Amino acid sequence: MISFFRIIKFALQGVFRNFWLSVVTITMMIMAVLSVTILVAMDYVKEATIASVKNKVDILVELRFNAGSDEVEGLVIELERLTEVKSVRVITPQENLEIFRQRNQDSQISRALDIYDEEENPFSYSLAIGAYDLSQYPQILEFLNQEKYSGLVQVSEFDSHEEFIERINSIAEFVNRYSLYLALIFIAISVIVIFNTIRISIYTRRDEIMIMKLVGAGNSFVRLPFVLESVFYALAAVLLVAAAVYPLVSLLQPVLNNYFQDYSAIDLRNYFIGNLLEIFFYQFIALALINTLSTSVAIRRYLRI
Amino acid sequence: MIKLVDLSKSYSSGKVAALKNINAHIKPGEFVSIVGQSGSGKTTLVRLIIAEEKPDSGQIIIGGWDITGIKDREIPTLRRQLGVIFQDFKLLPKKTVFENVAFAMETCGFSNKEIKKTVPQMISLVGLKGKEDRYSHQLSGGEKQRVAIARSLVHKPKLLIADEPTGNLDSINTREIIDLLKKINNLGTTVVLVTHNKDVVNSLRSRVITLDSGQIISDQEEGRYLL
């Protein structure tokens, strides 16, 4: 127990009495933690972007002009029974007319409506169908293609939807695959930087280690304060980055909102607040383990005296 | 206290012989000077005694313990039973005088109470009372060596090995350090002084072992510096 407290005391003395060396070491670790945190943020932005795009994809099914509200309701019930279908939204002829007017208010196309009377509506019902997953759209389309719905459904955008869905899927796959490589490169660089920082720090204090050994200190008595010191460095680096994250993402959030034109799509600030402990706890554990291993390896050669 | 039997050590795969068939017996309570010119093997002998290196052949027995084939994990135990002072002091630079002296006791597992009681006494014995909170860079050469002596004695070893303790000191500090070593010897500690300082050796009037080219060329009970 006495040794345990002495090891903690020596570790703290090591941190504070080698102040500038500690500052340099912690700074290098902050760089590593910051890199990984940026990577986590990028991964969230990527996932949120893909999810947002996927959520916006639905199949717009135009129904035939003669489709009545009862028939539409029946089709909606049938569609909602499908396990692949997440939501079905009915767009009435009146809504379709308003959407058309709104979209084309500054265009010549809006004049196409001039051939109709005020009370006439050239639009029919349509359905916006959302699936749980992009890959489920073909099944939904297959369902709508059945013979029994041929008098009701007039689907004109099947092909382009399929193509778009495939593209989104392939982009998501591509991004996921390369972001994994990017993450591995970032993590590898961080590990190399940390390992070498610790090596330099131990090298700087090699005489101290040798003196301790000559005075009769055992290997553990010399090694453990250095290991603990490196864990303190990890804690300091992670806490400092964690403290800096909230102001940083608060600055970044308006830029993201502006870019994506959607306030709910990517909420980096809430993501970090919600996952703060998890993100930084795991980073601390990983960094502490790397530091412990690096210190043990770096100090080994100076203990052979 | 120390028994050296046919002790040999060489470097560069046997090409450079540092020590050749050394035989000596240092009894408890003795004050022995080991003298010789640079390269005579004095420092190699100290390194072997503190297990910093291992001999090629022969035997080293310290306090009845044959340390010839000492295992790495046993070395700290050996060093805790010795007191060693070096020419370059080897103080821990980021520790105060008090902490440097206390460190030797901390490695031995002494309680904080014992440390708080013994360390000030030892600092006082070496004449550094009032300088407990200074760091080594705030001390003179003589003061640094006194700290090293206090550290080497604080855990009450039976044997003190002083490797060129006055090598970096002026004549006044040299005199003071040698007087301190004599005082320590008078209190019962065996002292082995490794030096090439002729005046120091001649003034001691104690046993002198002279080394030359790795061999003992003289071992006199009340000897003088021969070379």
Interface residues (C-beta under 8 A of the other chain):
Chain A: I2 S3 R6 Q13 G14 R17 N18 D207 E208 I211 M212 K213 L214 V215 G216 A217 G218 N219 F221 R304 I305
Chain B: I50 E52 D72 R73 P76 T77 R79 R80 L82 V84 F86 K90 L91 L92 P93 K94 K95 F103 A104 E106 T107 C108 G109 S111 N112 R151 H155
